[in-house]
Amino acid sequence: MDPITGIDPARPVLIAGPTASGKSALATQIVRAQGGVIVNADALQVYANWRVLSARPSAEEEAALPHRLYGHVPPETDYSVGHWLRELRALLETGARPVIVGGTGLYFSALTEGLAEIPETPPEIRAEAERRLAEGGPSALLDALDPATRARIDPANPRRVQRAWEVKAATGRGLAAWQDATPPPLLPLGKTVPLLVEAPKDWLDPRIARRFDAMLAGGALDEARANLPGWDAARPAAQAIGAKELIAHLRGEMTLEEARTAAILATRQYAKRQRTWFRARMRGWHRIAAG
C-alpha cells in the first residue's frame, strides 16, 4: 500500500526510523506529492562538514525541493536539541507545512512531548565533565547523579551521562527534576502524522554495508581528509559514524578495509540502539515497513 495514501496534506508529518532505512526517500515522495518543506531531525546532519558521511541530501536534492536545518552549523559549534527546537519554532511560525525526517529520537520526543528549559552549561563545568569522562569514562560521572536521573538515562552513552552530570553540577538540580517540569510541547503528536519506518536487522544490515561503500565511492574519505587538520574527537560534530575510523586510517592507524569494517559495525550498532529507543518511546506512532 502506498504510504502516502490517507495522509492529510494539511498536517505536519514526522518520519522516524533507523539509519539507512529510506526515511529521506519517503519524505521526498510526500513533499513531491503534497507539498511542504523537508526538515532535518538528525543531530549530525546539521553540521556543515559532513555531507557524505552523515548521508545528508545532495546539493541537487536540496535544490530540487525545499530543505531546512541541513548542514548549517559550523563543526566547532555545539548544537543541542534546544537549538533545534528554537529553529523549528521559527520555521513553523512562517506557516510552512513541515515534513520532519530523521533518526534522532531525542529530537522527536522533545518536539512532541516538550523539552525542559535547562540553563546553558558554563564552559568551566563542561571542561571539567570532559576531563572526568576522558580519565574515567561514564562511571566517573554516574556516581554524582541522583537516582531518578540515573534510572532515565543510558549509562553506556557517554554523552547522555555527561549532559546529566553537567546539569546537576551547573544547577544543583537533577536532570529528572528538570524534565518533570517540562512545558507543553511545540508540536503534540496528535496534531501530526507520525510515521515510524520499521527495518528488520536482516534487511537493514546489508543495506548499511552497501551505503557505506557508496559513501566511500562518493567522497567520504576526501571529506575526512578535509577534517583532519585540527581534528577534535570531543566535538559533537566528530561523532558522525565512520568519522573516527576514517581519521584513524588517514593517520596510518588502520587500513582502509579495517576502517570500513569498523564503521559498518558501528553503524549497525547505532541502528540497534535506534530500534530500541523507537520501541520504548514511540508506541503511538504509525508503523510502516521499510522499502
VOBA-264373 format. One line per 2 residues: number of its first residue (from 1); their letters; for each residue x, y, z of N, C-alpha, C, O, CB. Coordinates in steps of 0.05 Angstrom, whole numbers, plus 5000, padded with zeros to 4 digits. Glycine has a CB too. Example, Ala and Ser with C-alpha at 12.3 -4.5 7.8 and 13.67 -1.06 7.14 Angstrom:
<recs>
1	AS	5264,4886,5156,5246,4910,5156,5264,4934,5156,5285,4934,5169,5226,4911,5181  5257,4955,5142,5273,4979,5143,5258,5001,5157,5268,5023,5161,5282,4988,5114
</recs>
This chain:
<recs>
1	MD	5017,4976,5000,5000,5000,5000,5018,5025,5000,5038,5026,5014,4981,5000,5025  5010,5045,4984,5025,5070,4983,5024,5083,5010,5002,5088,5021,5013,5089,4961
3	PI	5047,5089,5023,5047,5101,5050,5035,5129,5050,5028,5139,5072,5075,5101,5061  5033,5142,5027,5022,5169,5027,4992,5169,5028,4979,5188,5036,5032,5184,5001
5	TG	4980,5147,5020,4950,5145,5020,4939,5150,5048,4947,5138,5067,4941,5117,5010  4921,5169,5049,4908,5175,5074,4922,5197,5091,4911,5205,5111,4907,5151,5091
7	ID	4945,5207,5081,4958,5228,5096,4944,5255,5090,4941,5262,5067,4988,5230,5088  4937,5269,5111,4924,5295,5109,4945,5315,5099,4965,5319,5114,4911,5304,5136
9	PA	4942,5327,5075,4963,5345,5065,4966,5371,5081,4985,5386,5076,4957,5351,5036  4948,5376,5099,4949,5400,5115,4965,5395,5141,4972,5414,5155,4921,5410,5122
11	RP	4970,5370,5148,4982,5364,5174,5012,5361,5171,5022,5351,5151,4970,5338,5185  5027,5369,5192,5056,5363,5193,5060,5333,5193,5044,5318,5205,5069,5376,5217
13	VL	5081,5324,5181,5088,5295,5180,5114,5292,5195,5133,5307,5191,5090,5285,5151  5116,5271,5211,5140,5263,5225,5148,5236,5214,5132,5218,5214,5137,5263,5256
15	IA	5173,5233,5207,5184,5208,5196,5209,5200,5212,5230,5213,5209,5190,5209,5166  5207,5179,5228,5229,5169,5243,5236,5141,5234,5219,5128,5222,5224,5170,5274
17	GP	5260,5132,5240,5268,5105,5233,5298,5102,5236,5312,5122,5238,5259,5098,5205  5308,5078,5236,5337,5074,5238,5352,5084,5214,5340,5088,5192,5343,5044,5243
19	TA	5377,5087,5217,5395,5096,5196,5393,5077,5172,5392,5053,5175,5423,5099,5205  5394,5089,5148,5394,5074,5123,5368,5059,5117,5367,5041,5101,5416,5053,5123
21	SG	5346,5068,5129,5320,5054,5125,5303,5066,5104,5280,5057,5099,5305,5053,5151  5312,5088,5091,5297,5100,5069,5279,5123,5078,5260,5129,5063,5281,5080,5056
23	KS	5284,5135,5101,5267,5157,5111,5267,5181,5092,5246,5192,5086,5276,5165,5138  5291,5189,5083,5292,5213,5067,5278,5209,5040,5265,5228,5030,5322,5220,5061
25	AL	5279,5185,5029,5265,5180,5004,5235,5182,5008,5220,5193,4991,5271,5152,4993  5225,5173,5031,5196,5176,5037,5189,5205,5040,5168,5214,5030,5189,5160,5062
27	AT	5205,5221,5054,5199,5249,5057,5198,5263,5030,5181,5280,5026,5221,5262,5075  5217,5256,5013,5217,5268,4986,5192,5261,4971,5180,5278,4958,5242,5258,4970
29	QI	5183,5236,4973,5159,5227,4960,5134,5243,4969,5117,5251,4953,5155,5197,4965  5133,5247,4995,5110,5261,5007,5110,5291,4998,5089,5301,4990,5110,5260,5037
31	VR	5133,5304,4999,5134,5332,4991,5129,5336,4961,5116,5355,4953,5161,5344,4999  5139,5318,4945,5133,5319,4916,5103,5316,4911,5092,5330,4893,5148,5298,4901
33	AQ	5090,5299,4926,5061,5294,4921,5043,5314,4933,5022,5321,4922,5054,5266,4931  5051,5325,4957,5032,5341,4972,5043,5369,4979,5028,5386,4988,5026,5328,4998
35	GG	5068,5374,4973,5080,5400,4981,5090,5399,5009,5085,5381,5024,5059,5422,4977  5104,5420,5017,5115,5423,5043,5145,5427,5043,5157,5431,5021,5109,5398,5060
37	VI	5157,5427,5066,5186,5432,5069,5197,5408,5084,5187,5400,5105,5191,5458,5085  5219,5396,5073,5233,5374,5087,5251,5386,5108,5268,5403,5102,5249,5357,5066
39	VN	5247,5378,5133,5262,5389,5156,5278,5367,5169,5268,5345,5175,5242,5402,5176  5303,5372,5174,5321,5353,5185,5316,5349,5215,5313,5368,5230,5350,5361,5181
41	AD	5316,5323,5223,5315,5316,5252,5337,5295,5257,5332,5275,5271,5287,5304,5259  5360,5301,5247,5384,5284,5252,5406,5301,5264,5413,5322,5252,5394,5270,5226
43	AL	5416,5294,5287,5434,5311,5302,5461,5315,5288,5475,5334,5294,5439,5299,5329  5469,5297,5270,5494,5300,5256,5491,5314,5229,5510,5326,5219,5507,5273,5251
45	QV	5467,5312,5217,5463,5325,5191,5461,5355,5193,5459,5368,5172,5438,5313,5178  5461,5366,5217,5461,5395,5219,5488,5407,5213,5491,5431,5207,5452,5404,5247
47	YA	5509,5391,5215,5536,5401,5213,5546,5404,5184,5540,5387,5167,5556,5383,5228  5560,5426,5179,5568,5433,5151,5590,5415,5140,5593,5412,5116,5577,5462,5150
49	NW	5605,5403,5158,5629,5389,5149,5625,5360,5141,5643,5346,5131,5650,5389,5170  5600,5349,5144,5595,5321,5137,5571,5319,5120,5549,5313,5130,5592,5304,5163
51	RV	5573,5322,5094,5550,5317,5077,5549,5288,5070,5528,5275,5072,5552,5335,5051  5572,5277,5060,5572,5249,5051,5569,5230,5074,5552,5212,5074,5598,5243,5035
53	LS	5586,5234,5095,5587,5214,5116,5562,5214,5134,5556,5194,5147,5612,5219,5133  5548,5236,5135,5523,5237,5151,5499,5231,5134,5476,5231,5144,5520,5265,5164
55	AR	5503,5224,5108,5481,5218,5090,5461,5241,5086,5437,5236,5084,5466,5193,5099  5472,5265,5087,5455,5288,5082,5445,5288,5053,5459,5276,5036,5470,5315,5087
57	PS	5423,5300,5047,5414,5302,5019,5436,5316,5002,5451,5333,5012,5388,5318,5016  5438,5308,4977,5458,5320,4959,5450,5349,4953,5428,5358,4958,5461,5304,4933
59	AE	5469,5364,4942,5463,5392,4935,5441,5393,4914,5425,5411,4914,5489,5405,4924  5441,5373,4896,5420,5372,4876,5392,5366,4888,5372,5378,4880,5426,5350,4855
61	EE	5392,5349,4908,5366,5343,4921,5356,5367,4937,5332,5372,4938,5370,5319,4940  5375,5381,4950,5367,5405,4965,5356,5427,4946,5339,5443,4954,5390,5415,4981
63	AA	5368,5428,4922,5359,5448,4903,5332,5442,4891,5317,5459,4883,5380,5452,4881  5326,5415,4889,5301,5407,4876,5276,5411,4893,5255,5417,4883,5302,5378,4868
65	LP	5279,5409,4920,5257,5412,4938,5266,5429,4962,5290,5429,4968,5246,5385,4948  5248,5443,4976,5257,5459,4999,5266,5441,5022,5252,5423,5030,5234,5477,5008
67	HR	5290,5446,5032,5301,5432,5055,5310,5452,5076,5319,5474,5069,5326,5414,5046  5307,5446,5101,5314,5464,5123,5329,5449,5145,5325,5425,5149,5290,5478,5134
69	LY	5347,5463,5158,5363,5454,5181,5383,5431,5173,5388,5413,5189,5344,5444,5203  5393,5433,5149,5414,5414,5140,5440,5430,5136,5441,5450,5122,5405,5400,5114
71	GH	5461,5420,5148,5488,5430,5142,5492,5459,5147,5509,5472,5134,5494,5425,5114  5479,5470,5167,5480,5499,5171,5496,5507,5196,5498,5530,5203,5452,5510,5174
73	VP	5507,5486,5210,5521,5492,5235,5551,5486,5231,5559,5464,5222,5510,5474,5258  5569,5505,5238,5598,5500,5236,5606,5477,5254,5595,5474,5276,5614,5526,5243
75	PE	5627,5462,5247,5634,5438,5262,5644,5445,5290,5642,5428,5308,5655,5423,5248  5654,5469,5295,5665,5475,5321,5643,5485,5340,5648,5492,5363,5686,5497,5319
77	TD	5618,5486,5331,5596,5498,5347,5579,5475,5359,5572,5456,5346,5578,5515,5329  5574,5478,5385,5556,5459,5398,5527,5465,5389,5520,5488,5385,5558,5461,5429
79	YS	5512,5444,5385,5484,5447,5376,5467,5426,5390,5472,5402,5388,5482,5444,5344  5448,5436,5406,5432,5418,5423,5404,5416,5412,5396,5429,5393,5432,5429,5451
81	VG	5389,5398,5425,5361,5395,5418,5346,5421,5423,5326,5427,5409,5348,5372,5434  5355,5437,5442,5342,5463,5447,5346,5482,5424,5328,5496,5416,5353,5475,5472
83	HW	5371,5482,5413,5376,5499,5389,5357,5490,5366,5345,5507,5352,5405,5497,5380  5355,5464,5362,5338,5453,5341,5309,5461,5344,5296,5470,5325,5341,5422,5339
85	LR	5299,5459,5368,5271,5467,5373,5266,5496,5368,5245,5504,5357,5263,5460,5402  5285,5513,5376,5281,5542,5371,5281,5548,5341,5265,5564,5332,5304,5558,5385
87	EL	5298,5535,5326,5298,5539,5297,5273,5528,5284,5262,5540,5265,5323,5527,5284  5264,5506,5294,5239,5494,5283,5215,5511,5290,5197,5514,5273,5235,5465,5294
89	RA	5215,5523,5314,5192,5541,5321,5191,5564,5301,5169,5571,5292,5196,5551,5350  5214,5576,5295,5214,5598,5276,5203,5589,5249,5190,5605,5235,5242,5609,5273
91	LL	5210,5565,5240,5200,5555,5215,5170,5551,5215,5156,5558,5197,5214,5528,5208  5160,5539,5237,5131,5535,5240,5116,5561,5239,5093,5562,5229,5125,5519,5265
93	ET	5128,5582,5250,5114,5608,5251,5111,5620,5223,5095,5639,5220,5130,5627,5269  5126,5610,5204,5122,5620,5176,5098,5608,5163,5089,5618,5141,5147,5614,5160
95	GA	5087,5588,5175,5063,5575,5163,5070,5552,5144,5052,5539,5133,5047,5594,5148  5096,5546,5141,5104,5523,5124,5095,5497,5136,5096,5493,5160,5135,5523,5119
97	RP	5086,5478,5118,5079,5452,5127,5104,5434,5128,5115,5428,5107,5057,5439,5109  5113,5426,5152,5138,5411,5154,5134,5381,5150,5115,5370,5159,5152,5417,5180
99	VI	5153,5369,5136,5156,5340,5136,5183,5335,5149,5204,5337,5137,5154,5328,5106  5182,5328,5175,5206,5327,5192,5216,5298,5192,5202,5279,5199,5199,5336,5221
101	VG	5242,5295,5184,5252,5268,5180,5280,5265,5193,5297,5282,5190,5254,5261,5150  5284,5243,5206,5310,5237,5218,5310,5214,5237,5289,5201,5241,5320,5262,5233
103	GT	5333,5208,5247,5336,5185,5265,5343,5191,5293,5349,5173,5309,5356,5167,5254  5343,5217,5301,5349,5225,5328,5324,5225,5345,5309,5244,5344,5363,5253,5329
105	GL	5320,5204,5359,5296,5201,5375,5291,5223,5395,5268,5231,5400,5296,5175,5389  5313,5234,5407,5310,5255,5426,5297,5280,5414,5282,5294,5428,5337,5262,5438
107	YF	5304,5286,5389,5291,5309,5376,5261,5305,5374,5246,5324,5380,5303,5313,5348  5252,5282,5366,5224,5277,5364,5209,5277,5390,5187,5288,5393,5218,5251,5349
109	SA	5222,5266,5411,5208,5266,5437,5207,5294,5448,5187,5302,5460,5223,5247,5457  5228,5310,5444,5227,5338,5453,5206,5354,5438,5192,5370,5450,5254,5351,5450
111	LT	5203,5348,5412,5183,5362,5396,5155,5356,5404,5138,5374,5406,5187,5355,5367  5149,5330,5409,5121,5321,5414,5114,5319,5443,5090,5317,5450,5117,5295,5400
113	EG	5134,5319,5461,5129,5316,5490,5137,5340,5506,5129,5343,5529,5143,5291,5500  5153,5357,5494,5163,5381,5508,5192,5377,5516,5202,5355,5518,5146,5386,5532
115	LA	5205,5400,5522,5234,5399,5529,5237,5417,5554,5229,5440,5554,5252,5409,5506  5251,5407,5574,5256,5422,5598,5275,5446,5591,5294,5443,5575,5270,5405,5619
117	EI	5268,5469,5602,5283,5494,5596,5307,5496,5615,5307,5512,5634,5265,5519,5598  5328,5481,5610,5351,5479,5627,5371,5501,5619,5377,5504,5595,5364,5451,5626
119	PE	5382,5515,5638,5402,5536,5631,5426,5524,5617,5433,5501,5620,5411,5551,5657  5440,5541,5601,5464,5532,5587,5486,5525,5608,5487,5536,5629,5474,5555,5569
121	TP	5502,5506,5600,5524,5496,5617,5548,5516,5615,5557,5521,5593,5533,5468,5610  5558,5526,5638,5582,5543,5637,5606,5528,5625,5609,5504,5630,5588,5554,5665
123	PE	5623,5542,5611,5646,5528,5598,5664,5513,5618,5674,5492,5611,5663,5549,5583  5668,5524,5642,5686,5511,5661,5674,5485,5671,5689,5466,5676,5692,5530,5684
125	IR	5648,5483,5673,5636,5458,5682,5637,5438,5659,5642,5414,5664,5606,5463,5690  5633,5446,5635,5636,5428,5612,5664,5417,5610,5668,5393,5605,5628,5442,5586
127	AE	5684,5435,5614,5712,5426,5613,5718,5405,5634,5732,5386,5629,5730,5450,5616  5707,5410,5658,5711,5390,5680,5698,5364,5674,5709,5342,5679,5700,5401,5706
129	AE	5674,5365,5662,5660,5340,5655,5676,5324,5634,5678,5300,5636,5631,5346,5644  5686,5339,5614,5702,5325,5593,5728,5314,5604,5736,5292,5595,5708,5345,5570
131	RR	5740,5328,5623,5764,5317,5636,5758,5291,5651,5773,5271,5648,5776,5338,5655  5737,5291,5666,5730,5267,5682,5722,5244,5663,5729,5221,5667,5706,5273,5701
133	LA	5707,5251,5642,5699,5230,5623,5723,5218,5609,5725,5193,5605,5680,5242,5602  5742,5234,5601,5766,5225,5588,5783,5207,5606,5796,5188,5597,5783,5248,5577
135	EG	5784,5214,5632,5801,5199,5650,5788,5174,5661,5802,5154,5665,5809,5217,5674  5762,5175,5665,5749,5152,5678,5725,5140,5665,5713,5121,5675,5742,5159,5705
137	GP	5717,5152,5641,5694,5142,5627,5668,5150,5642,5669,5165,5661,5695,5112,5625  5645,5140,5632,5619,5148,5644,5617,5142,5674,5604,5157,5688,5597,5133,5630
139	SA	5630,5121,5683,5628,5114,5712,5639,5136,5729,5631,5139,5753,5643,5088,5718  5657,5153,5719,5669,5175,5734,5648,5197,5739,5652,5214,5756,5693,5186,5720
141	LL	5627,5197,5724,5606,5217,5727,5580,5206,5739,5565,5220,5751,5600,5229,5700  5576,5180,5735,5550,5168,5743,5545,5171,5773,5522,5175,5781,5549,5139,5735
143	DA	5565,5167,5789,5561,5167,5818,5551,5193,5829,5539,5194,5851,5587,5160,5832  5555,5215,5814,5546,5241,5824,5516,5247,5817,5505,5267,5826,5563,5263,5812
145	LD	5504,5229,5801,5476,5233,5793,5456,5223,5813,5462,5204,5828,5471,5220,5766  5434,5236,5814,5412,5228,5832,5399,5202,5821,5400,5198,5797,5391,5250,5836
147	PA	5387,5186,5838,5375,5161,5829,5354,5164,5807,5354,5147,5789,5363,5147,5853  5338,5185,5809,5317,5188,5788,5329,5193,5761,5320,5182,5741,5298,5211,5796
149	TR	5350,5209,5760,5364,5214,5734,5378,5189,5724,5377,5183,5700,5384,5237,5737  5391,5175,5742,5405,5151,5734,5387,5130,5722,5394,5115,5704,5420,5138,5757
151	AR	5362,5130,5732,5343,5110,5722,5332,5117,5694,5322,5100,5680,5319,5108,5741  5336,5142,5686,5325,5151,5660,5344,5152,5637,5336,5152,5614,5313,5178,5663
153	ID	5370,5152,5643,5390,5155,5621,5403,5128,5616,5403,5110,5632,5410,5176,5629  5415,5126,5592,5430,5103,5584,5458,5106,5596,5474,5123,5587,5431,5099,5553
155	PA	5466,5089,5616,5492,5093,5629,5515,5086,5611,5538,5093,5617,5494,5075,5653  5510,5073,5588,5531,5066,5569,5535,5088,5548,5553,5086,5532,5525,5040,5556
157	NP	5518,5108,5549,5520,5130,5529,5535,5153,5542,5524,5168,5558,5492,5140,5519  5561,5157,5536,5577,5177,5550,5566,5206,5547,5568,5222,5566,5605,5177,5540
159	RR	5554,5212,5524,5544,5240,5520,5520,5245,5538,5517,5267,5549,5537,5244,5491  5503,5225,5540,5479,5228,5558,5487,5230,5587,5476,5247,5602,5459,5205,5554
161	VQ	5507,5214,5595,5517,5215,5622,5530,5242,5628,5526,5255,5649,5537,5192,5628  5546,5251,5609,5559,5277,5612,5539,5300,5615,5542,5317,5632,5578,5283,5589
163	RA	5519,5299,5598,5498,5320,5599,5484,5320,5626,5480,5342,5638,5477,5316,5577  5477,5297,5636,5464,5295,5662,5482,5306,5685,5473,5320,5703,5456,5266,5669
165	WE	5508,5299,5683,5527,5309,5703,5529,5339,5702,5530,5353,5723,5554,5296,5700  5531,5350,5678,5534,5379,5675,5510,5394,5686,5513,5414,5700,5537,5386,5645
167	VK	5486,5383,5681,5461,5396,5691,5462,5397,5722,5456,5417,5734,5436,5381,5681  5469,5374,5734,5470,5373,5763,5491,5392,5774,5486,5406,5794,5475,5344,5773
169	AA	5515,5392,5762,5536,5409,5772,5530,5439,5768,5538,5455,5785,5562,5402,5757  5517,5446,5746,5512,5474,5740,5488,5485,5755,5488,5509,5762,5507,5477,5710
171	TG	5468,5469,5760,5443,5479,5771,5437,5469,5799,5419,5480,5813,5420,5472,5753  5451,5448,5808,5445,5436,5834,5419,5420,5834,5410,5412,5855,5443,5458,5854
173	RG	5408,5416,5810,5383,5402,5807,5386,5379,5787,5399,5383,5766,5360,5421,5799  5376,5356,5793,5379,5333,5775,5364,5337,5749,5344,5351,5747,5369,5309,5788
175	LA	5374,5324,5728,5361,5325,5701,5333,5315,5703,5315,5327,5689,5377,5309,5681  5327,5295,5718,5300,5284,5720,5281,5305,5731,5258,5307,5722,5300,5259,5738
177	AW	5290,5321,5751,5273,5341,5762,5267,5363,5742,5244,5373,5740,5286,5354,5787  5287,5370,5726,5282,5390,5704,5262,5378,5684,5244,5393,5675,5308,5397,5690
179	QD	5265,5353,5677,5247,5341,5658,5218,5340,5668,5199,5342,5653,5256,5313,5651  5215,5335,5694,5188,5334,5706,5174,5361,5705,5149,5362,5708,5190,5324,5735
181	AT	5189,5383,5701,5177,5409,5700,5176,5419,5671,5176,5443,5665,5194,5429,5717  5174,5400,5652,5175,5406,5624,5150,5422,5615,5127,5414,5623,5177,5381,5607
183	PP	5153,5443,5599,5129,5458,5589,5116,5443,5566,5126,5422,5558,5138,5486,5578  5092,5452,5557,5078,5438,5535,5095,5435,5510,5112,5452,5505,5052,5453,5529
185	PL	5090,5415,5494,5106,5410,5470,5100,5430,5448,5078,5441,5447,5101,5382,5460  5120,5434,5431,5117,5452,5408,5097,5441,5388,5082,5455,5376,5144,5457,5395
187	LP	5097,5414,5384,5080,5401,5365,5070,5375,5376,5083,5354,5373,5096,5397,5337  5047,5375,5390,5037,5350,5402,5033,5328,5381,5026,5334,5358,5011,5355,5417
189	LG	5038,5304,5388,5036,5281,5370,5009,5280,5356,5008,5273,5332,5042,5255,5384  4988,5286,5370,4961,5284,5360,4955,5304,5337,4935,5301,5323,4941,5288,5381
191	KT	4972,5324,5334,4968,5343,5313,4985,5337,5288,4987,5354,5270,4973,5371,5323  4998,5314,5288,5016,5307,5266,5008,5280,5254,4990,5267,5263,5045,5306,5276
193	VP	5021,5273,5232,5020,5246,5221,5047,5234,5228,5067,5238,5213,5014,5246,5189  5049,5218,5249,5075,5206,5257,5080,5179,5245,5065,5160,5251,5076,5205,5288
195	LL	5100,5176,5229,5106,5152,5215,5133,5141,5225,5153,5155,5225,5107,5156,5184  5133,5116,5233,5158,5102,5242,5165,5080,5222,5150,5061,5219,5154,5091,5270
197	VE	5187,5083,5209,5196,5064,5189,5209,5040,5204,5229,5044,5218,5216,5076,5168  5198,5017,5200,5209,4993,5213,5226,4977,5194,5217,4970,5172,5186,4975,5224
199	AP	5251,4972,5201,5270,4959,5184,5283,4936,5199,5300,4941,5217,5292,4979,5174  5276,4911,5194,5287,4888,5207,5317,4887,5203,5328,4895,5183,5274,4862,5198
201	KD	5331,4876,5223,5360,4874,5222,5370,4859,5197,5389,4869,5184,5371,4859,5247  5357,4837,5189,5367,4822,5166,5364,4838,5140,5380,4834,5122,5351,4796,5164
203	WL	5345,4856,5139,5341,4873,5115,5360,4897,5116,5371,4905,5096,5312,4883,5113  5365,4907,5140,5380,4932,5143,5410,4928,5142,5424,4945,5130,5372,4946,5169
205	DP	5420,4907,5154,5449,4903,5156,5463,4904,5128,5482,4919,5125,5455,4877,5169  5454,4889,5108,5468,4891,5082,5465,4918,5069,5482,4928,5055,5458,4869,5064
207	RI	5442,4931,5075,5437,4958,5064,5457,4978,5076,5467,4996,5062,5408,4967,5069  5463,4975,5102,5482,4993,5115,5510,4989,5102,5524,5009,5098,5484,4986,5145
209	AR	5518,4964,5097,5544,4960,5084,5545,4972,5057,5565,4984,5049,5550,4930,5083  5524,4968,5041,5524,4979,5014,5525,5010,5015,5538,5022,4999,5499,4970,4999
211	RF	5511,5022,5034,5511,5051,5036,5538,5062,5044,5547,5082,5033,5490,5060,5056  5552,5048,5062,5579,5058,5069,5598,5056,5046,5615,5073,5041,5590,5043,5094
213	DA	5596,5034,5031,5612,5032,5006,5606,5054,4987,5624,5065,4974,5608,5004,4993  5581,5061,4985,5573,5084,4967,5584,5110,4978,5591,5127,4962,5542,5085,4965
215	ML	5585,5113,5004,5597,5137,5016,5627,5139,5009,5637,5160,5002,5593,5137,5046  5641,5116,5011,5669,5116,5003,5673,5124,4974,5690,5140,4967,5682,5089,5009
217	AG	5656,5112,4957,5657,5119,4929,5650,5147,4923,5658,5159,4903,5639,5100,4913  5633,5159,4941,5623,5186,4936,5639,5208,4949,5632,5231,4948,5595,5188,4946
219	GA	5662,5201,4961,5680,5221,4972,5682,5223,5002,5692,5243,5012,5671,5247,4962  5673,5203,5017,5675,5205,5046,5703,5207,5056,5709,5221,5076,5662,5180,5058
221	LD	5722,5193,5043,5750,5195,5052,5761,5223,5047,5776,5233,5064,5767,5174,5037  5754,5235,5025,5763,5263,5020,5751,5282,5040,5764,5301,5049,5755,5272,4991
223	EA	5726,5276,5048,5712,5292,5068,5727,5290,5095,5731,5310,5109,5683,5283,5072  5735,5265,5102,5750,5261,5127,5777,5275,5125,5787,5287,5145,5754,5231,5132
225	RA	5790,5274,5102,5816,5287,5098,5814,5317,5103,5832,5330,5114,5827,5281,5070  5792,5329,5094,5787,5358,5098,5783,5364,5128,5788,5387,5136,5763,5367,5082
227	NL	5774,5344,5144,5770,5349,5172,5795,5342,5189,5795,5347,5213,5747,5332,5181  5815,5331,5177,5838,5321,5192,5853,5344,5206,5860,5341,5229,5857,5307,5173
229	PG	5859,5367,5193,5873,5388,5207,5855,5399,5230,5832,5407,5226,5880,5412,5187  5866,5399,5254,5851,5409,5276,5829,5390,5286,5811,5398,5300,5838,5435,5269
231	WD	5831,5364,5279,5811,5345,5287,5809,5344,5317,5829,5342,5331,5819,5317,5276  5784,5345,5327,5779,5343,5356,5757,5323,5360,5734,5329,5355,5771,5371,5368
233	AA	5764,5300,5370,5745,5278,5374,5723,5284,5394,5703,5270,5395,5759,5253,5381  5728,5305,5411,5708,5311,5432,5685,5328,5422,5665,5331,5435,5722,5325,5455
235	RP	5688,5340,5398,5667,5357,5388,5642,5340,5380,5645,5317,5370,5677,5373,5363  5618,5350,5385,5595,5336,5376,5595,5329,5346,5586,5308,5338,5570,5352,5382
237	AA	5606,5347,5330,5607,5343,5301,5625,5319,5293,5622,5307,5272,5617,5368,5286  5643,5312,5311,5661,5289,5306,5648,5262,5311,5661,5241,5307,5686,5292,5323
239	QA	5623,5262,5320,5610,5237,5327,5597,5224,5303,5584,5203,5306,5590,5242,5349  5600,5236,5279,5589,5223,5255,5600,5195,5253,5625,5191,5254,5595,5240,5230
241	IG	5583,5175,5249,5592,5148,5248,5610,5143,5224,5603,5150,5201,5568,5128,5247  5633,5132,5229,5653,5129,5208,5675,5150,5208,5696,5146,5196,5640,5128,5181
243	AK	5670,5172,5222,5689,5194,5222,5715,5186,5236,5737,5189,5224,5678,5219,5235  5713,5176,5260,5738,5169,5275,5752,5146,5261,5777,5145,5263,5731,5161,5304
245	EL	5738,5128,5248,5751,5106,5234,5767,5116,5210,5789,5107,5206,5730,5085,5226  5755,5134,5194,5769,5144,5171,5792,5162,5179,5813,5163,5166,5749,5159,5153
247	IA	5788,5177,5200,5811,5194,5211,5834,5175,5219,5857,5181,5214,5801,5212,5234  5827,5154,5233,5848,5135,5242,5863,5123,5218,5887,5120,5219,5836,5112,5259
249	HL	5848,5117,5196,5861,5107,5172,5880,5129,5160,5903,5122,5153,5840,5099,5151  5871,5153,5159,5888,5174,5148,5912,5180,5165,5932,5189,5155,5871,5200,5145
251	RG	5911,5173,5191,5934,5176,5208,5952,5152,5208,5972,5150,5222,5924,5182,5237  5945,5132,5191,5961,5108,5190,5957,5088,5212,5973,5070,5216,5989,5115,5189
253	EM	5935,5091,5226,5930,5073,5249,5914,5048,5242,5913,5029,5258,5915,5089,5271  5902,5047,5218,5888,5023,5209,5886,5025,5179,5888,5046,5167,5860,5020,5222
255	TL	5883,5002,5166,5879,5002,5137,5851,5012,5130,5834,5014,5147,5883,4973,5126  5847,5018,5105,5821,5027,5096,5800,5005,5100,5777,5011,5107,5822,5037,5067
257	EE	5808,4980,5095,5789,4958,5098,5782,4955,5128,5758,4949,5134,5801,4932,5087  5801,4958,5145,5795,4957,5174,5777,4980,5182,5758,4976,5198,5821,4958,5191
259	AR	5781,5004,5171,5764,5027,5177,5736,5022,5167,5716,5028,5181,5775,5052,5165  5734,5011,5143,5708,5005,5132,5692,4985,5149,5669,4989,5156,5711,4993,5103
261	TA	5706,4963,5157,5693,4943,5174,5684,4954,5200,5661,4949,5209,5712,4919,5178  5701,4970,5213,5694,4982,5239,5670,5002,5236,5653,5003,5253,5718,4996,5251
263	AI	5670,5017,5215,5649,5037,5211,5622,5023,5206,5602,5032,5216,5656,5056,5188  5622,5002,5190,5598,4988,5185,5587,4975,5210,5563,4976,5215,5602,4966,5163
265	LA	5605,4963,5226,5596,4952,5252,5585,4973,5270,5564,4969,5283,5620,4938,5266  5598,4997,5272,5588,5018,5289,5560,5028,5279,5543,5034,5295,5608,5042,5289
267	TR	5556,5028,5253,5530,5037,5242,5509,5017,5250,5486,5025,5257,5532,5040,5212  5515,4991,5248,5495,4971,5255,5489,4972,5285,5466,4968,5292,5506,4943,5248
269	QY	5508,4977,5301,5504,4980,5330,5486,5005,5336,5469,5004,5353,5530,4982,5345  5491,5026,5321,5475,5050,5324,5446,5044,5316,5427,5053,5330,5486,5073,5307
271	AK	5442,5030,5294,5415,5024,5285,5400,5007,5306,5376,5010,5311,5416,5008,5259  5415,4989,5319,5403,4973,5341,5394,4991,5364,5372,4987,5374,5423,4952,5351
273	RQ	5410,5010,5372,5403,5029,5393,5378,5045,5385,5360,5050,5401,5426,5048,5400  5377,5053,5359,5354,5068,5350,5329,5051,5352,5308,5061,5361,5359,5077,5321
275	RT	5330,5027,5343,5306,5009,5344,5297,5006,5373,5273,5005,5378,5313,4982,5331  5316,5003,5391,5308,5000,5420,5294,5025,5429,5274,5023,5443,5334,4995,5437
277	WF	5304,5049,5422,5292,5074,5430,5264,5076,5419,5245,5082,5433,5309,5098,5421  5261,5070,5393,5235,5073,5380,5214,5054,5392,5191,5062,5396,5238,5067,5350
279	RA	5222,5030,5399,5203,5011,5411,5194,5021,5438,5171,5018,5445,5216,4983,5414  5212,5033,5453,5206,5042,5480,5191,5069,5481,5174,5073,5498,5231,5045,5496
281	RM	5196,5087,5462,5187,5114,5464,5167,5122,5443,5155,5144,5444,5210,5133,5463  5162,5106,5422,5145,5114,5400,5121,5095,5396,5115,5087,5373,5161,5116,5375
283	RG	5109,5087,5417,5087,5068,5415,5062,5079,5401,5047,5064,5389,5079,5059,5443  5059,5106,5402,5036,5118,5389,5040,5125,5360,5022,5138,5348,5029,5142,5404
285	WH	5062,5117,5348,5068,5124,5320,5057,5102,5302,5054,5079,5310,5098,5127,5316  5051,5110,5277,5042,5091,5257,5066,5076,5245,5084,5089,5234,5025,5105,5235
287	RI	5066,5050,5247,5088,5034,5236,5084,5029,5206,5062,5022,5197,5090,5007,5251  5105,5033,5191,5105,5026,5162,5130,5010,5156,5151,5015,5168,5103,5052,5145
289	AA	5129,4992,5138,5152,4975,5131,5171,4990,5113,5164,5004,5095,5142,4950,5117  5197,4986,5119,5218,4998,5102,5217,4985,5075,5209,4963,5071,5246,4994,5116
291	G	5227,5001,5055,5229,4990,5028,5203,4992,5012,5202,4984,4989,5237,4962,5029
</recs>
